[in-house]
Amino acid sequence: MPDLPGRPEYWNIGYPFLGVLVYLTMGVLMVCLTYAFWTRLRVWMLGRAMPDLGPWGPRISRSIRLAGLDIFGHRRFLKRELFPGLMHFFLFWGFIILIFATTLGAVEWNWHKYVAPTVGFEIPTVYARNQFSLLWDIGGGLFASIGLAMAVWRRYVMKPDRLNTFVDDGIILSLIGLLLISGFLVEGLRIAVTELNPQSDLYDPAAAPWSFIGYLFALAFRAGGITQYGGEVSHFIIYWLHVILVTISYVYITFRFTKIAHIFFAPLNAFLRSDRPLGALRPMGDIETLERFGASEITDLTWKQLLDYDACTNCGRCQDQCPAYASGKPLSPRKLIQDMKKYMVARGPEIIEERNGDSKPWIRLFPTDDLESEKAPLGEPVSMVSDAVTEDVLWSCTTCRACMEACPVFIEHIDSIVDMRRYLVMEEARMPATAEGALLSMEQRGHPWRGTSFTRTDWTEGLDVPVMADNPEIEVLFWVGCTGALEQRSQAIPKAMASIFKLAKVKYAILGDEETCTGDPARRMGNEYLFQIMAEQNITTISNYGKPKIITICPHCFNTIKNEYPQFGGEFEVLHYTEYVADLIKDGRLKPIKTIDTTLAYHDSCYLGRHNRIFDPPREIVNSIPGVTLVEMEPRNRERGFCCGAGGGRMWMDEPGTKVNHIRTEHFLETEAETVGTSCPFCLQMMNEGVGSKGVSETKKAKDILELLVESLGDDVPSS
């Protein structure tokens, strides 16, 4: 049978006898990979069931779209940081193409030798092997080499603060480098003694340049006077060294579970990510039937949370975006996940042994603590909460979702943090004293503002604000929220909203004294029991009025009613005021006419923006006001917005050291804008305090954008 068109496969490797070792090696590698995955799967399955996987059809459809944009297209990498994004892009595509090329070559050759004689035709790609050789060298060798060089430069020369460099990193990069160099040497030696050698039966100088990287090596070998014999011997030795390197790399990656293992775990993690709305926490289930509350052991977490820990690449992108870390708090989202992984790796086999009597070594073929941990190996006995992850770390989180937004492998940090908070609060009654006071106030008075002298309706004094009990036939239920009703500075927001309702001739009403806290602070501080009581009470109250359209001024209320009440049967149509008012302006029911000469830097609320993807309506409102010039707090705006520091119950906790809102205020001051605009009562308070703390209250103002809109409506605003 004639040779394949183009370069020969399995040339000079001792085929078929030694060549069979290639297939045996691949078989061994697949067995190793399967075994390693099975051992880890046993640990993951110690976790609880994940109830919110949703239907598989939409999940598969979404994952295909995700694969195209975020995995193959690298959108999630490139839109944030160009250099590391390109680095990963080159490495990713380089090795994808190299693996594909190697597989295709093997398939072509075996088809040619064993199948083509029977079926009478070749795989079509064999007739374009020169062109494919060019693609392999560009996409495989060149891309992978560029990516490797960028990775080495970034880790050992640039040394960004977020990168922790361990022995593993050097080993991985060295293996990649040796694989590439040995591959180029093998290709160059083959070309030198075949395609560029007039004495060879495979002499084909026109084909050689298509493999341009190997061709350059081949020219160097020819210039050095390499002989046929010397080239063949060198090729044989280096080829088998290359195979050995491939074997070592695969075994090291799979059994060590290094960060390179994310090539397996990251796509799986992305495919299995929660189908819940972005702003919704995972429900605990029926409180009355649960035997344990929260998570104090890996068996209390879901198997998907355990997969999260293995999917983590330790890249530090989450840490870069975390406001708690930026302000010097103990929390680093990256370290939290790495510490949880470390605990899972140490504790998982012990639990399996306790349950099944298995021995530990089957999963500890390669220890992990000595190379990957950021501190000494955990001693025994240890607890997951307090030892592996300290309480200060857990209480530092604002649940702003910046970490999850930045994570390229879709790790869900907040679920793990809140689950451990639930354990602390509901099982151990351990929490900051100020948080305990807020929870007690919610339980006793229906709101977290302990010490306030206002009632739910004091803000309506002098205004003609209808109450639902007296006006059940309405178009809109105006959900005021605790902060808008009970905190003095924030009361300007519901007053402005009431004026807008009147001007737009909207039939609306408030619940008044029937309104109680949505339970958002309770849930995020870990008191799921209190949250469920408050949620059920509010669902009943709203449903008694026929489930009207709800308009909120607080993004936290909006998120809870929209995304979390459905977990308990509360399906309502709910809009944040920015969505509703932007539509009123578009419909011509509101016409800002008075010029307000100010430059405004808009601050994105975490629970309006990242958690609910509402970015444009607030900006549309600002842009509708004559005279207002909108500027952005680049780069920390929209999806990358910086938290005000009040979410996750942090509004009611002491904050030692640098305050998150003071950092955000500095972002505002850097824009040189005169006004910082908000669309959240929490954000308004935090930015107002931040401006005051900087001593610039005379020239800089914090205002809700609704206040500016009402001012711009001028004399048309009804007096109330």
N, C-alpha and C positions, 0 to 999 in steps of 0.2 A: 504493500500500500504506500502511495506517495506521502511525503511529509505534508503537514498543514501549510497553507499559505502563510507567509510571514515567519516570525521567529519560531524556533522549535520549543516545545514544552518538555520538561524533564530531561533536558540535555545535560549530560555529564554528571548525573547524580547517582549512577548505578542502577537505573531502572532496568528491569522491574523489581529486582531483589531489594536494594536499598530504597528505591523509590516507594515501595509499599510502606516503608516506615513513615512517610509523610502522612498517608491516610491513617496509619495506626496512631500517629501522634495526634492528629485531629480528633480521632475517636477518643483517645485518652483525655484530651482537653475537654471534650464535650461531657465526658463522664465526670471529670473534676468539677466543671461548671455546674452540672446538674446536682451533684452531691452537695456542693457548697451552698447552692440556692436552697436545697431541701433543708439543710441544717438551719439556715436563717429563717426559712419559712416556718419551721417549728417554733422559733422564738416569736415571730410575728403573730402566730395563731394563739399565743397566750393571751393576746388582747381580746377585748370584747367585740361583739358584732358591730358593724357600722350600718346603722339603719337608713342613712340618707344617700345610698348609692343611686337611687332613682332607676328609671327604665333604661335598659341597655341601648336601645336604638338611638335616642338623642345623645347618649354619652359617646357612642361610637362616632356619630356624625360630628359632634363637637371636637372629638379627639383628632379626627382627620383634618379638620380645619386648623386645630391647634398645631398639629404636626407640621403642616405646611408653613404657617406663619412663625411660630415660636421655636420649633425644633430645627426644621430644615432651613427656614428663612432667618432664624436668629433675631427676630424682631425684638424679643424681650431683652436680649443682650445689647444689641446695637443702638437702641433708642436711648439708653442710659449712659453708657461709656464706650467710646469708639475704640480705644486701644485694646482693652481686654475683650471687647466684643469681637473685634477682628481677629484677635489671637485665637479665641475659641472657634470662630468660624473656620479659620484656616486648618486648625488641628482636626476639628470635627469632619470637615469635608475631605481633608487629606486622607484620613484613615478610612472613612466610608468608601472612598474611591479605591484605595489600595486593597481593602478587603474584597470589594466587588470585583476588581480586576483579577485578583488571585483566584477567586471562586470561578469567574467566567473562564479563565484560562484552563482550569482543571476540567470544567464541564466540556469545553470545546475539544480538548484533547481526548478525553474518554469517549465522547460522542464519536469523534473521528475514528478512534481505534476499535470501538466495540459496537457502536450502533449504526454508524453511517454505512458500513458494508451491507447491512441488512435492509435499511430503509432507503438507501440510495441518495441521500442528500446530507449536506453539512449544516451546522448552525450558521445562519447568515453572517454573524459578526466576524467569522474567520476570514471573510473576504475583504475586511477593512481593518486588518490587524495593525497595519502601520499607523493608520489614523487613530486607532484606539491606543496604540503605544504612546502617541503624542498626548492624548487625553490623560493616560495614566501618569505620565511624567509631570504634566502640568498640575493636574488635580490632585494626584497622589504625592509624588515626591516633592514637588515645589511647594504646594500648599502646606503639607505637613512640616517641611523644613522651616518655612517662614513662621508658622505657628509655634514651633519648638523654640526658634530663636527669640521670638517675642516673649514666650513664657519664661525663658531663662533670664532675659533682660529685665522683665518686670519683677520677677521674684528675687533676683540676686543683685540687681543694680538699682532699679527704681525703688523697690522695697516699700510699697504703700503700707500705711499703718495698719490697715485692716487684715493684711496677710500674715498669717502665722506660718513660718516655714519650719517643717520638721524633717527628720531623716527620710521619711517616706517620700517627700517631694523630690529630694535629690535622687533617690533610687528610681522613681518613676520617670523623671526627665532623662536620667542616664540611660535607662532601658529604651526609651523612645529614640534617643539619639543613636544608640548602638544599632537598633533595628533599622533605622533609616540609612546609616552609613554602610552597614553590612549589605543592605539591599542594593545600594548604588554600586558597591564594589562587585557584587555578584553580576549585576547587569553590565557593568563596564568590562569585566573580564570576559563575559560571554561574547559581547560584541567584538572585543579586541581579537579573540582567537577564532571567531567565526565570520561575521559579516565584514570585518575589515582585514581579514587574512586571505590573501589570494590563493593560498594552498589549501584552504578549507572547502569542503563540499558545500558549505553553507555560506560561501562568500556572496555578499549582497551589499555593496557599499551604498547603494541608493536607499536601502531600508534603514541603515544604521542611524542617520540623523533624526529619524522620527522619535526615537527614544533619546531625546537631546541631552538629558542629564547623564545617562549611562554612556552616551556617545562622547561626552567630554572626558569622562573617566577613561574610556577606551582609548581616546587619542593620547592621553597621558601615559597609559600603559604601553602603547605602540611606540611613543617617543622614547620611553625608557628601555626599549629593546626587549620586551617580553617575548618569550619563546612559546611555541605551541604547547610544549609539555609543561612549562612553568605556569602558563595561564590556566591550563586544565586542572593541574593539581591545586593551584591557589583557588580556583573557582569551586572545586569540589569541597575543599576544607571550609571556605568561608560560607558556602551554601549551607552546610550542615551546622556551622556555628549560628547562622541566621535562624535555622529551624529550632535549635536549642534555645536561642534567645526568645523566640516566639513562645515556646513552651514555658520557659521560666516566667515570662511576663504574664501569661494567662493564669498560671498557677498562683503567682504572687498576688495578682489582682483579685482573683476569686476567693482564695482562702484568707487573705489578709483583709479583705473587704476595705481596700484603700478607697480614696476619693474617686479613683478611676472607675470603681464599681458603679458609679452613678450612670455610666453608659447603659447599664441594665435597669437600675432602680429608678432613675429620673423619668424615663418615659412611662414606666409602670405607675409611678407616683402621680404624674400628670394625668394619666388616663383615669385613675381611681379617685381623683380629688372630689371633694364634696359637691353635691348638686344644690346645696342650700343657697339661698340668697347671700351675697357677700357679707352683708351686715348681720346675719343671724348666727347666734351661737348654737352649738349642738345641744339639743334638749337632753335632760337627764332621764326623762320618762316619768312615770307616775311616782311622785314622792312617797305616797302612802305605802307602796309595795317594795320600795328599794331597801336592801339590807345595808348598803354602804353608800355614802355620799362622797362624790368627788373621787380624786385619784391619789392614793398614797403608795401604790405599787403598780408595776407595769401591767399587771392583770386587770387593773381598773381603767386602763386606757383602751382605745380601740386599736385593732390591728393596723388600721391605716395610720394612726399616730406613730406606731412603732416603725412602720415603713418610712414615715417622714424622716426619722432619725438616721436611717441608713441611706436615704436619698441625698442627705445634706453633703455638699461638696466642700464645706468649710471655707467658702469663698469670701465671706464677710460683707457681701452686698447688703444684707439685712442690718448688720451692725452700723454700716455707714449711714443708713436712713433713720435709725432709731433715735427719737428725741430724748429718751431716758439716758441712753449711752452718751449722746452728745452733751448732756448736762451733767455728766459725771456720776450718774446713778449706778448701782451695782449691776443693772441688767445689760447684758449683751445678748441679743437674740441668737447670734451665732454660737456663743459659748453655751447658752441654755440648751440648744439642740445637741451640741457636741457632748455636753455633760449627760444629757438624757441618753444619748447613744452609748456612751461609756457605761452608764449604769445598766442599760438594757443588755449589753454584751456580757457584763459581769454577772448580772442577776438572772438573766434568762435561763442559762444552762442549769443553774442551781434549782430554779423552780421546776424545770423539766425533770431533773434528778429526783426532787422531792416527790413529784407526782408519779413518775414512772419507774424510778429506780435506775435510770440510765446513768452512765458515768459522764463526767464532764469533758474529757479530752476530745470527744468527737467534734466539738465545735471550737476548741481552743488549739487547733493545730498551729496557728500563728497567733501569739498574744498581741493585743492591740494597745494596751495602756502605755507601754514603754515608748512607742513611736508617735502616737497620735494625741495623747492627752495633753492638756495644758497645765496639769498639776500631777502630783504623785498619784499612783493608783489608789483607788478607793479602798480603804480598809474594811474589815468585816467586824461586827455587823454595821451596816449603814442603812439609812432611810432615804427614800427617793426625795421626799420633801424635808427640807432642813439640812440634809447632808449633801446629796447630789445636787440639789437646787435649793438655795437658801430662801428663807421667807422674804428677806429684803429684795431679792431679785424678783420674786413673784409680785410683790406689791409696788414695784417701780413701773410696771407696764401701764400705759395709757390706753391700750387696745386701739391704737390709731390705725393699725393695719399697714403702716409703712414697710415693715419687715416683709409681710406677705406680698405686698405689691412689688417689692424688689427681688424676691426670691425667684431665680430662674427655673427651679425645679418644683415650684408650687407647694412648698412646705407651709403648713397651717399652724403657725406658732401660737396664736391666741387661744385656740382650743385647749392646748396643753396647759397654758398658764391658768386659764379660768378653771379647768378641771382640778388643778392643784389648789387654787384658791377655795374652791368648793369644799375640798377636804378640810382645809384649815378652818374655815368658818363654820361649817355644818357638823364636822366631826370633833374638832379640837377646840372650837371657839377661840381661835387665835387670830387676831387681826389688829391693825393699828387702832389706838383708842379713839381717834377722831372718826375713823370709818365705822367703828362700833356705834358711836353717837349718832351718825347719820342713819345707820340702819335702824337703830332704836326709834329715831324720829319718824322714819317711814312707817314703822310698825304701829306706832302710837298715834301719829298725826297725819299720816298719808303723804308726807313729803320729807325730803332730806334736810331742809333748811332749819335745823335746830336753832332756836333763839330768835327767829324772825318775829316781828310784831305785826306783820301783815296777815290778812286773811285772803282767801282765794279771790274775793271780789273787790278788795279795796282799790285796786287799780282802776276800776270802772267808775269811781266816784266822779260825779259831774258829767259823765258820759251816758248816753242812752244805749246801753248794751243789753240786748235781749237775752233771756235765759231759757234754756230748752224746756224746762218744766212748764213755762208759761207760753212758749211758742213752738209747739212740736212740729208744725208744718213749715219747715225751713228748707233752704237749698243747700246750706253748708253748716256743718258743726265746726266751730272754731275751737280747736284744742289749744288752750293757752299754755299749759305746762307749768310745772312748779316754779321754775326760775323766772319766767316771764311774769308770773303772778306775785311772787313772794320776795323777789330781790329788787331793791329800789331802782338801780340803774337800768336793769333789764325791763322794767315796767313800761319804758318808752316804746318797746317793740309791739306789745299787744295794743297799746293806745294807737300807734300808727296803723296797725292792721285794721282796727275798728273804723278808723277814718276812711281807709281805702274801701272797706266793705260798703260803707254808706255812700261814698262817691260813685262807686260802680253799681250801686243799687242792687247789692247782693242780699238776699234774705238769709240771714245767719243768726246763730245763737251760740252761747257758751253753756257748758254744763254747770258752771258756778261751783257751789259747794258739793255737787255730785262728782266733780272731777277729783281724781286722786292720782298720785304718781304712776306713771306707766310701769315702773319697776326696773327701768334700765339700770340705775346705779346698783340696785340690789343684785341683779343678775351678774353684772360684771365684777362686783366685789365678791361674788361667790355664794350669796344667800339665795339659792334657787328656790327654796321653799317660800320665802317672802315674795319673790318675784311672781311665782305661780299664783299665789293668793291674790296679789294686786292685779295681775293680768286677767284672771277669771272675773274679778269684780268689775273691771273696766269693760270687758267684753259683754258682760250682762247689762251694764248700764247703757252702753252704746246701742246694743241690740234692742233694748226696750224702746228706742226711738226710731226703729226701722232701718238701722244701718245707713245713716246719711253719709254724704261725702264729707271727709274730714280734712281740714286744713290745719297744719301745725306751723308754729314758728321755730320750734326746737328740732334740730336734726336727730337728736337722740330719741325724742318722742316719736318722730316720723319713722325712724328706723325700727323701733320696737313695735309700733302698731302695724306697720307695713310688712315687716319681715319675720317677726317673732310671734305675734298674736295668732297667725294662721296655724302655728304648731299646736294651738289649743282651741281651734275651731273659730277663731276670730278673723273672718275674711271681710275686710273693709276696703273701700276705695279711699286712699289717703294720699294727699299731696303736701309737699313742703311749700311754704308760701312763695318761695322763689319761682317754682314752676307755675303756680296759680297766677301770681301777679304778672309774670312775664307774658302769659297768655292774655290777661286783661289788657295789657298795653298793646299787644299785637292786634287784638280785636277792636281797639279804639275806645274801650270803656274807661281807660285811664290815659290822660294826655299831660305829661310833664311839660310845663310851660315856663316856669321860672328858672332863670340861669343861676347855677351855683358854681362859682369859680373856685374849683379845688382840683388838686391832683390826688387821685385815690389809688392806693395799693390794696387790691382785694386779697383777703386771707381765706383760703379754702378750708371749710370745716371738714374734719376727717370723716364724720358720719354722714355728711351730705355728699362729699366728694368721693373719696376712695371707697367707702362702704356702699355708696348708692349711685356712683357715677354721674352725679348732677354737678356739672362744671359750667355749662353754658348759660342756663337761665339767670344766675346771679349777675353774670357779666352783661347779659342783655339788658337787665334792669339798669345797671350802672350806665351803660352806653346810651340809654334812652333819656338820661337826665341832661338837659342842656348845660354846657359849661364844665361838666365833669370830665377829666382826662384820666382814663384807666391805665395804670401801669401794673406790671407783674413783678412779684418777688422771685425773679429768676435766680437759680433754677428750681427753687423749692415752691412750686405752685402746681395746681391741678393734681395729677396723680402723685406727684412728688412733693406735695405740700407738706409743710412742717406743722406738727401738732401744737395747739395752744397749751397743752399740758393738763387739761381738765377731764379728759375722758377716762373711762375705766374706773370711775369712782375717785380718781385723783383729786377732783375738786374738793373733796372732803377729807383729804389727808395732808399732813404736814409735808413740806418739801425742803429738806436740808440742802445746803450748797446752792449751786447755780440753779435758777428756776428755768423751766422749759419756756415759759411765756416771755421771760426776759431775752432769751436767745431769739425767739420769734420777733420780739419788738426790735431787736437789732437788725433783723432782716428788713423790717419795715423802714427803719431809719436810713438804711443804706440806699433805699430807692429815692430818698429826698422828697417823697410825697408828703402832702400836708395831712391826709386822712388815711387811716387804715379802716377798710370796710369789712364788716363781718355779716354773717347770715345765721348766727347762732348765739343764743344768750350766754352760753358758757364762754365762747370765744370773745364776745363783747366784754365780759367781765375781765377775762385774763389779759386782753390787749389793753383795756383801759388801765388796769393796774400796772401793766408793763410800761406804758407811756408815762404814767406818774412816777414810777421808780427811776426812770431815766431823767426826770426833771425837765421834761419838755412839754408839759401840759398846756403851756400858753400858746405854743405854735403848732403842736401836733395833736390830733384828735382821733379817738376811736369811736366809730359810729356803726350802727347797723345800717345796711343799705336801705332798709325800709324807712328809716328816719330821713335820709336824704331824699328819697322819692316823695314822701309826704311834703317835705319842705318845697320841693320843686313843683308840686301841684298847686302851690300858691293859694290864692283866694278861693279857688274852687273847692278846697278842703272844707267839708261841713264842720262848723263849730259844734262841739259836743260838750 
